[in-house]
Amino acid sequence: MLSRPSFSFKRSLWPPPAPANLNRSIHQGDEFTRISKVLHSQTTNRFHKPGHDILSTPSMIEFVSASAQDFISERISGAYPTVIKKIECLHKAPLPVGRQFEVIGEVIDVDNSSAAFKVILRDSESKTVVGDTTIEIEAIV
């Protein structure tokens, strides 16, 4: 006969984390800009077909969300992990491999534990908007 495992949980000696208080260090209208280049690993061309070397939507979403999460992490004290609560993204134009792009974000709403951003990704050369994103990020406390 197999015995049932038993578990016991002890109360942590660490104090509970303080609230993130995002609205103390992040304000509506705050902005950020990040600059990068499209790498081949970020394109839709997984099978090396000519003409398919453009930024993929998942790569665009990854860069936009990481930029917003970095913006929060740089401004809050304490080790608060962040998660994406909601994201709405429109991929509007192709962006070829090797092309430099800008991610420009603005805080559109903020409360104690979350912040919402309007973020565009645009071609640095032509200023064409490639991606238009609204993202809400929560700090886990």
VOROMAR-391211 format. One record per residue (C-alpha): residue number from 0; chain; y, x, z. Coordinates in nm, 4 decimals. Layout:
BEGIN
<pt><nr>NUM</nr><kette>A</kette><y>Y</y><x>X</x><z>Z</z></pt>
...
This chain:
BEGIN
<pt><nr>0</nr><kette>A</kette><y>0.0000</y><x>0.0000</x><z>0.0000</z></pt>
<pt><nr>1</nr><kette>A</kette><y>0.3416</y><x>0.1312</x><z>-0.0957</z></pt>
<pt><nr>2</nr><kette>A</kette><y>0.6095</y><x>0.1432</x><z>0.1640</z></pt>
<pt><nr>3</nr><kette>A</kette><y>0.9566</y><x>0.0145</x><z>0.0985</z></pt>
<pt><nr>4</nr><kette>A</kette><y>1.2327</y><x>0.2709</x><z>0.0998</z></pt>
<pt><nr>5</nr><kette>A</kette><y>1.4911</y><x>0.2259</x><z>0.3676</z></pt>
<pt><nr>6</nr><kette>A</kette><y>1.8575</y><x>0.3074</x><z>0.3340</z></pt>
<pt><nr>7</nr><kette>A</kette><y>2.1240</y><x>0.3482</x><z>0.5913</z></pt>
<pt><nr>8</nr><kette>A</kette><y>2.4912</y><x>0.3858</x><z>0.5164</z></pt>
<pt><nr>9</nr><kette>A</kette><y>2.7241</y><x>0.5584</x><z>0.7528</z></pt>
<pt><nr>10</nr><kette>A</kette><y>3.0889</y><x>0.4861</x><z>0.7577</z></pt>
<pt><nr>11</nr><kette>A</kette><y>3.2871</y><x>0.7551</x><z>0.5846</z></pt>
<pt><nr>12</nr><kette>A</kette><y>3.4915</y><x>0.9901</x><z>0.7988</z></pt>
<pt><nr>13</nr><kette>A</kette><y>3.7503</y><x>1.0093</x><z>0.5231</z></pt>
<pt><nr>14</nr><kette>A</kette><y>4.0478</y><x>0.7791</x><z>0.5610</z></pt>
<pt><nr>15</nr><kette>A</kette><y>4.0818</y><x>0.5099</x><z>0.2958</z></pt>
<pt><nr>16</nr><kette>A</kette><y>4.3083</y><x>0.6119</x><z>0.0069</z></pt>
<pt><nr>17</nr><kette>A</kette><y>4.6698</y><x>0.5093</x><z>0.0173</z></pt>
<pt><nr>18</nr><kette>A</kette><y>4.7872</y><x>0.2671</x><z>-0.2513</z></pt>
<pt><nr>19</nr><kette>A</kette><y>4.8749</y><x>0.4325</x><z>-0.5821</z></pt>
<pt><nr>20</nr><kette>A</kette><y>5.2321</y><x>0.2935</x><z>-0.5767</z></pt>
<pt><nr>21</nr><kette>A</kette><y>5.2786</y><x>0.3454</x><z>-0.9495</z></pt>
<pt><nr>22</nr><kette>A</kette><y>5.6089</y><x>0.1563</x><z>-0.9399</z></pt>
<pt><nr>23</nr><kette>A</kette><y>5.7613</y><x>0.4327</x><z>-0.7256</z></pt>
<pt><nr>24</nr><kette>A</kette><y>5.7234</y><x>0.7033</x><z>-0.9909</z></pt>
<pt><nr>25</nr><kette>A</kette><y>5.6840</y><x>0.5082</x><z>-1.3151</z></pt>
<pt><nr>26</nr><kette>A</kette><y>5.9486</y><x>0.2663</x><z>-1.4385</z></pt>
<pt><nr>27</nr><kette>A</kette><y>5.9874</y><x>0.0208</x><z>-1.7210</z></pt>
<pt><nr>28</nr><kette>A</kette><y>6.1469</y><x>0.2046</x><z>-2.0137</z></pt>
<pt><nr>29</nr><kette>A</kette><y>6.0007</y><x>0.5487</x><z>-1.9261</z></pt>
<pt><nr>30</nr><kette>A</kette><y>5.8807</y><x>0.7269</x><z>-2.2404</z></pt>
<pt><nr>31</nr><kette>A</kette><y>5.6431</y><x>1.0039</x><z>-2.3429</z></pt>
<pt><nr>32</nr><kette>A</kette><y>5.5656</y><x>1.1919</x><z>-2.6632</z></pt>
<pt><nr>33</nr><kette>A</kette><y>5.2573</y><x>1.3939</x><z>-2.7540</z></pt>
<pt><nr>34</nr><kette>A</kette><y>5.2024</y><x>1.5915</x><z>-3.0766</z></pt>
<pt><nr>35</nr><kette>A</kette><y>4.8693</y><x>1.6908</x><z>-3.2329</z></pt>
<pt><nr>36</nr><kette>A</kette><y>4.6906</y><x>1.7448</x><z>-3.5657</z></pt>
<pt><nr>37</nr><kette>A</kette><y>4.4040</y><x>1.5507</x><z>-3.7192</z></pt>
<pt><nr>38</nr><kette>A</kette><y>4.0843</y><x>1.7557</x><z>-3.6925</z></pt>
<pt><nr>39</nr><kette>A</kette><y>3.7830</y><x>1.7051</x><z>-3.9166</z></pt>
<pt><nr>40</nr><kette>A</kette><y>3.5804</y><x>1.5917</x><z>-3.6121</z></pt>
<pt><nr>41</nr><kette>A</kette><y>3.8288</y><x>1.3030</x><z>-3.5691</z></pt>
<pt><nr>42</nr><kette>A</kette><y>3.7879</y><x>1.1649</x><z>-3.9211</z></pt>
<pt><nr>43</nr><kette>A</kette><y>3.5746</y><x>0.8937</x><z>-4.0754</z></pt>
<pt><nr>44</nr><kette>A</kette><y>3.3998</y><x>1.1567</x><z>-4.2903</z></pt>
<pt><nr>45</nr><kette>A</kette><y>3.0737</y><x>1.2089</x><z>-4.1090</z></pt>
<pt><nr>46</nr><kette>A</kette><y>2.8832</y><x>1.2612</x><z>-4.4359</z></pt>
<pt><nr>47</nr><kette>A</kette><y>3.1332</y><x>1.4995</x><z>-4.6034</z></pt>
<pt><nr>48</nr><kette>A</kette><y>3.2302</y><x>1.2638</x><z>-4.8864</z></pt>
<pt><nr>49</nr><kette>A</kette><y>3.5475</y><x>1.3458</x><z>-5.0829</z></pt>
<pt><nr>50</nr><kette>A</kette><y>3.8438</y><x>1.1292</x><z>-4.9859</z></pt>
<pt><nr>51</nr><kette>A</kette><y>3.7039</y><x>1.0219</x><z>-4.6503</z></pt>
<pt><nr>52</nr><kette>A</kette><y>3.8939</y><x>1.2790</x><z>-4.4453</z></pt>
<pt><nr>53</nr><kette>A</kette><y>4.1234</y><x>1.0374</x><z>-4.2601</z></pt>
<pt><nr>54</nr><kette>A</kette><y>4.1760</y><x>0.9729</x><z>-3.8893</z></pt>
<pt><nr>55</nr><kette>A</kette><y>3.9173</y><x>0.7279</x><z>-3.7559</z></pt>
<pt><nr>56</nr><kette>A</kette><y>4.0163</y><x>0.4292</x><z>-3.5431</z></pt>
<pt><nr>57</nr><kette>A</kette><y>3.8037</y><x>0.5378</x><z>-3.2426</z></pt>
<pt><nr>58</nr><kette>A</kette><y>3.9712</y><x>0.8808</x><z>-3.2482</z></pt>
<pt><nr>59</nr><kette>A</kette><y>4.3144</y><x>0.7200</x><z>-3.2659</z></pt>
<pt><nr>60</nr><kette>A</kette><y>4.2355</y><x>0.4935</x><z>-2.9689</z></pt>
<pt><nr>61</nr><kette>A</kette><y>4.0982</y><x>0.7898</x><z>-2.7721</z></pt>
<pt><nr>62</nr><kette>A</kette><y>4.4132</y><x>0.9970</x><z>-2.8278</z></pt>
<pt><nr>63</nr><kette>A</kette><y>4.6514</y><x>0.7083</x><z>-2.7500</z></pt>
<pt><nr>64</nr><kette>A</kette><y>4.4697</y><x>0.6070</x><z>-2.4309</z></pt>
<pt><nr>65</nr><kette>A</kette><y>4.4346</y><x>0.9686</x><z>-2.3094</z></pt>
<pt><nr>66</nr><kette>A</kette><y>4.8086</y><x>1.0208</x><z>-2.3658</z></pt>
<pt><nr>67</nr><kette>A</kette><y>4.8959</y><x>0.7150</x><z>-2.1539</z></pt>
<pt><nr>68</nr><kette>A</kette><y>4.6463</y><x>0.8117</x><z>-1.8823</z></pt>
<pt><nr>69</nr><kette>A</kette><y>4.7881</y><x>1.1655</x><z>-1.8727</z></pt>
<pt><nr>70</nr><kette>A</kette><y>5.1390</y><x>1.0209</x><z>-1.8370</z></pt>
<pt><nr>71</nr><kette>A</kette><y>5.0265</y><x>0.8309</x><z>-1.5255</z></pt>
<pt><nr>72</nr><kette>A</kette><y>4.8298</y><x>1.1239</x><z>-1.3791</z></pt>
<pt><nr>73</nr><kette>A</kette><y>5.1301</y><x>1.3553</x><z>-1.4122</z></pt>
<pt><nr>74</nr><kette>A</kette><y>5.3446</y><x>1.1190</x><z>-1.2045</z></pt>
<pt><nr>75</nr><kette>A</kette><y>5.1315</y><x>0.9936</x><z>-0.9164</z></pt>
<pt><nr>76</nr><kette>A</kette><y>5.0360</y><x>1.1914</x><z>-0.6096</z></pt>
<pt><nr>77</nr><kette>A</kette><y>4.6772</y><x>1.1871</x><z>-0.4971</z></pt>
<pt><nr>78</nr><kette>A</kette><y>4.3573</y><x>1.1897</x><z>-0.6948</z></pt>
<pt><nr>79</nr><kette>A</kette><y>4.3518</y><x>0.8428</x><z>-0.8461</z></pt>
<pt><nr>80</nr><kette>A</kette><y>4.1202</y><x>0.7969</x><z>-1.1415</z></pt>
<pt><nr>81</nr><kette>A</kette><y>4.2470</y><x>0.5613</x><z>-1.4101</z></pt>
<pt><nr>82</nr><kette>A</kette><y>4.0676</y><x>0.3109</x><z>-1.6308</z></pt>
<pt><nr>83</nr><kette>A</kette><y>4.1749</y><x>0.1131</x><z>-1.9328</z></pt>
<pt><nr>84</nr><kette>A</kette><y>4.2009</y><x>-0.2556</x><z>-1.8416</z></pt>
<pt><nr>85</nr><kette>A</kette><y>4.3059</y><x>-0.3816</x><z>-2.1831</z></pt>
<pt><nr>86</nr><kette>A</kette><y>4.3828</y><x>-0.2366</x><z>-2.5234</z></pt>
<pt><nr>87</nr><kette>A</kette><y>4.5038</y><x>-0.3971</x><z>-2.8449</z></pt>
<pt><nr>88</nr><kette>A</kette><y>4.5238</y><x>-0.1675</x><z>-3.1461</z></pt>
<pt><nr>89</nr><kette>A</kette><y>4.6245</y><x>-0.2047</x><z>-3.5094</z></pt>
<pt><nr>90</nr><kette>A</kette><y>4.5279</y><x>0.0785</x><z>-3.7450</z></pt>
<pt><nr>91</nr><kette>A</kette><y>4.7946</y><x>0.0393</x><z>-4.0129</z></pt>
<pt><nr>92</nr><kette>A</kette><y>4.7722</y><x>0.3445</x><z>-4.2427</z></pt>
<pt><nr>93</nr><kette>A</kette><y>4.5509</y><x>0.6433</x><z>-4.3246</z></pt>
<pt><nr>94</nr><kette>A</kette><y>4.6283</y><x>0.9866</x><z>-4.1833</z></pt>
<pt><nr>95</nr><kette>A</kette><y>4.4568</y><x>1.2822</x><z>-4.3569</z></pt>
<pt><nr>96</nr><kette>A</kette><y>4.2866</y><x>1.5745</x><z>-4.1865</z></pt>
<pt><nr>97</nr><kette>A</kette><y>4.5247</y><x>1.8580</x><z>-4.1029</z></pt>
<pt><nr>98</nr><kette>A</kette><y>4.8298</y><x>1.6308</x><z>-4.0813</z></pt>
<pt><nr>99</nr><kette>A</kette><y>5.0444</y><x>1.6538</x><z>-3.7678</z></pt>
<pt><nr>100</nr><kette>A</kette><y>5.1089</y><x>1.3285</x><z>-3.5816</z></pt>
<pt><nr>101</nr><kette>A</kette><y>5.3151</y><x>1.2062</x><z>-3.2866</z></pt>
<pt><nr>102</nr><kette>A</kette><y>5.2133</y><x>0.9640</x><z>-3.0145</z></pt>
<pt><nr>103</nr><kette>A</kette><y>5.5202</y><x>0.7920</x><z>-2.8727</z></pt>
<pt><nr>104</nr><kette>A</kette><y>5.4771</y><x>0.5640</x><z>-2.5719</z></pt>
<pt><nr>105</nr><kette>A</kette><y>5.7009</y><x>0.3460</x><z>-2.3590</z></pt>
<pt><nr>106</nr><kette>A</kette><y>5.6257</y><x>0.1746</x><z>-2.0281</z></pt>
<pt><nr>107</nr><kette>A</kette><y>5.6704</y><x>-0.2000</x><z>-2.0800</z></pt>
<pt><nr>108</nr><kette>A</kette><y>5.5471</y><x>-0.3180</x><z>-1.7388</z></pt>
<pt><nr>109</nr><kette>A</kette><y>5.4432</y><x>-0.1580</x><z>-1.4113</z></pt>
<pt><nr>110</nr><kette>A</kette><y>5.3263</y><x>-0.2745</x><z>-1.0700</z></pt>
<pt><nr>111</nr><kette>A</kette><y>5.1677</y><x>-0.1100</x><z>-0.7672</z></pt>
<pt><nr>112</nr><kette>A</kette><y>4.8378</y><x>-0.0175</x><z>-0.9337</z></pt>
<pt><nr>113</nr><kette>A</kette><y>4.8743</y><x>-0.0640</x><z>-1.3105</z></pt>
<pt><nr>114</nr><kette>A</kette><y>5.1060</y><x>0.0141</x><z>-1.5993</z></pt>
<pt><nr>115</nr><kette>A</kette><y>5.1316</y><x>-0.1312</x><z>-1.9495</z></pt>
<pt><nr>116</nr><kette>A</kette><y>5.2464</y><x>0.0719</x><z>-2.2485</z></pt>
<pt><nr>117</nr><kette>A</kette><y>5.3589</y><x>0.0111</x><z>-2.6051</z></pt>
<pt><nr>118</nr><kette>A</kette><y>5.2357</y><x>0.3151</x><z>-2.7996</z></pt>
<pt><nr>119</nr><kette>A</kette><y>5.2695</y><x>0.4091</x><z>-3.1639</z></pt>
<pt><nr>120</nr><kette>A</kette><y>5.0981</y><x>0.6905</x><z>-3.3475</z></pt>
<pt><nr>121</nr><kette>A</kette><y>5.2965</y><x>0.8078</x><z>-3.6497</z></pt>
<pt><nr>122</nr><kette>A</kette><y>5.2798</y><x>1.0725</x><z>-3.9180</z></pt>
<pt><nr>123</nr><kette>A</kette><y>5.5166</y><x>1.3528</x><z>-3.8132</z></pt>
<pt><nr>124</nr><kette>A</kette><y>5.6141</y><x>1.4247</x><z>-4.1735</z></pt>
<pt><nr>125</nr><kette>A</kette><y>5.6691</y><x>1.0794</x><z>-4.3273</z></pt>
<pt><nr>126</nr><kette>A</kette><y>5.7313</y><x>0.8919</x><z>-3.9987</z></pt>
<pt><nr>127</nr><kette>A</kette><y>5.4846</y><x>0.6248</x><z>-4.1216</z></pt>
<pt><nr>128</nr><kette>A</kette><y>5.3404</y><x>0.4248</x><z>-3.8311</z></pt>
<pt><nr>129</nr><kette>A</kette><y>4.9648</y><x>0.4797</x><z>-3.8430</z></pt>
<pt><nr>130</nr><kette>A</kette><y>4.8715</y><x>0.2958</x><z>-3.5226</z></pt>
<pt><nr>131</nr><kette>A</kette><y>5.0414</y><x>0.0328</x><z>-3.3091</z></pt>
<pt><nr>132</nr><kette>A</kette><y>4.8877</y><x>-0.0123</x><z>-2.9644</z></pt>
<pt><nr>133</nr><kette>A</kette><y>4.9447</y><x>-0.2010</x><z>-2.6420</z></pt>
<pt><nr>134</nr><kette>A</kette><y>4.7454</y><x>-0.0593</x><z>-2.3514</z></pt>
<pt><nr>135</nr><kette>A</kette><y>4.7160</y><x>-0.1486</x><z>-1.9820</z></pt>
<pt><nr>136</nr><kette>A</kette><y>4.5879</y><x>0.1152</x><z>-1.7427</z></pt>
<pt><nr>137</nr><kette>A</kette><y>4.4781</y><x>0.0646</x><z>-1.3817</z></pt>
<pt><nr>138</nr><kette>A</kette><y>4.4766</y><x>0.3305</x><z>-1.1106</z></pt>
<pt><nr>139</nr><kette>A</kette><y>4.1659</y><x>0.2958</x><z>-0.8973</z></pt>
<pt><nr>140</nr><kette>A</kette><y>4.2426</y><x>0.3020</x><z>-0.5255</z></pt>
